[in-house]
Amino acid sequence: MDDAKRHAGEWSARYVQNGMVVGLGTGSTVFYAIQKIGELIKQGLTIRAVASSERSEKLAREMNIPIVPFTSIDSIDLYIDGADEADRQGHLIKGGGGAHTREKILAYNSKKFIVIVDSSKLVEHLGKFPLPVEILPFAAELTLKHLKALGCEPRLRRNGDQQYISENGNFTADCQFKTIEDPVHLDAAIRSIPGVVATGLFANTMVTIVIAGYADGTVKEIKPHE
Ligand SMILES: O=C(CO)[C@H](O)[C@H](O)COP(=O)(O)O
């Protein structure tokens, strides 16, 4: 799977152009995109970047990719990030790496959003992967009860024998649905529960291209809105 991730990640770097503000997502597939962008910078590419997590920011700095503060940008030209599942309409489940709240902010503020996955993440219907939902620690049990009422089995994510805490200081509930037929509607329903910070459902028209990598070195580009 690593080869497939590498092909998708490296392929995405061809969309990065001089002068762009580039958003860097989080995860093992984005790792390859960041490395490739780092190589292009060595060859003279000039960009400014913002990162969706401390992990990605650290990696970018190691690759001499200039990370700028959010106060110095107005929008992002191109956002590159991975996903846990992607369907043909460009709906995504994200947040397996626990960074989906910040990732959603970056995606929302981007002119183009490129999603990079290995081919095993392409699905007919979302929902096999448990949907990550970031929730406030305050009264978390009550929030979990309302999530359950929407038809899922929510589990608070653990980090070894500790509660998993996001970079925003919150809990993550991994919500196993049987299948997600209507991502737009479900996303809205979950977001209406007080205590929910953000869902890992990236529904609607956010995605410009899904790049799926295969182990044999080929890639497939899916443009959901063309
Ligand atoms: O949403 C994410 C992190 O919050 C990642 O993009 C997603 O979990 C995919 O990760 P990977 O590329 O490691 O398979």
The ligand as an SDF file (V2000), in Angstrom:
LIG
                    3D

 14 13  0  0  0  0  0  0  0  0999 V2000
   -7.7140   12.5920    7.4960 O   0  0  0  0  0  0  0  0  0  0  0  0
   -6.5610   12.3210    7.7360 C   0  0  0  0  0  0  0  0  0  0  0  0
   -5.8900   12.7580    8.9840 C   0  0  0  0  0  0  0  0  0  0  0  0
   -6.7840   13.3990    9.8430 O   0  0  0  0  0  0  0  0  0  0  0  0
   -5.7490   11.5400    6.7460 C   0  0  0  0  0  0  0  0  0  0  0  0
   -5.7330   12.2430    5.5570 O   0  0  0  0  0  0  0  0  0  0  0  0
   -6.3950   10.1910    6.5470 C   0  0  0  0  0  0  0  0  0  0  0  0
   -6.4990    9.5560    7.8160 O   0  0  0  0  0  0  0  0  0  0  0  0
   -5.5960    9.3200    5.5890 C   0  0  0  0  0  0  0  0  0  0  0  0
   -4.3570    9.0530    6.1440 O   0  0  0  0  0  0  0  0  0  0  0  0
   -3.2530    8.2040    5.3890 P   0  0  0  0  0  0  0  0  0  0  0  0
   -2.8130    8.9930    4.2110 O   0  0  0  0  0  0  0  0  0  0  0  0
   -2.1880    8.0120    6.4350 O   0  0  0  0  0  0  0  0  0  0  0  0
   -3.8680    6.8700    4.9820 O   0  0  0  0  0  0  0  0  0  0  0  0
  1  2  2  0
  2  3  1  0
  2  5  1  0
  3  4  1  0
  5  6  1  0
  5  7  1  0
  7  8  1  0
  7  9  1  0
  9 10  1  0
 10 11  1  0
 11 12  2  0
 11 13  1  0
 11 14  1  0
M  END
$$$$
